Amino acid sequence: MAGKSKGKRRGACEAVVGQVDGGRAELAPDRERAQAWTLLIDGAPQSHVDLADPLHLDFAYQRRIGHLIDLVAPARRPLNVVHLGGGALTLARYTAASRPRSTQQVVEIDAALVAFVREHLPLDPQTRVRIRAVDARAGLAKVPDGWADMVIADVFSGSRTPAHLTSTEFLDDVRRALAPTGWYVANLTDGPPLTHLRGQIATAASRFAELALAADPVVWRGKRFGNAVLVAADRELPVAEFTRRVASDPHPGRVEHGRPLSDFAGGATPVADASAVPSPQPPPSVFH
């Protein structure tokens, strides 16, 4: 890690670099926002954090998840949230700021990354966030039955979602941890021909009654590798309001649910642990 003091480093807007379990971590300063940083691992952008305004979500996929955090319950009501994958704790910070007194558990296997983020992007000590440095499924297994209002999965090993976080068995444990009215939210990545994304829709549909998926139109059309945000629940989802928010984003997206989403998944079948594979490796052009 860089040797200068944090105050000087931030004031001078210099990047902060460190070695973590997942590779080379870098915090790159946002030239337009004085206390904002982008976290990169081996050059791949992972998270953006604005310490002065944790409600600011810079990445489109994180804004979509932010909409779901806003919509899962009436405004300001505290939530119990499990975050699988920590990154720079962007969404945990957002939840704490938008829903004070929420209780959150973050499961992040990379203990060195957790230490790096907490040193350079400290959490407000008033936030009720507990961080476990264990594998996502191992951490999820410790969540009490029915505890979570939301389980948010945003886990990447390098630039790929690990295979064991894509299966029906994984979703069975997600459902166990969720309250009956709770939502499962996942950041998925895929590119043409969208085989992984279709399989994840089929897998979620085998375990949850209601699904919706938000993505950029070019991702939907299989023209470009990108993010898709899946939400799944056993109760009716506020699809119309989610659709409106995603469509009015600075980078507008499209939401599908119901029959159109089932048709999009086509003949894809649910993924089991025995046949699961990691999500596809993004092409190098994604990060340039």
Helices and strands as residue ranges (DSSP letters): H 6-11, E 16-20, E 23-29, E 36-41, E 44-50, H 60-71, E 80-84, H 90-98, E 103-107, H 111-120, E 128-132, H 136-141, E 148-153, G 163-165, H 168-177, E 178-190, H 195-205, E 210-215, H 217-220, E 226-233, H 239-247, E 254-257, H 258-265, G 273-275, G 284-287
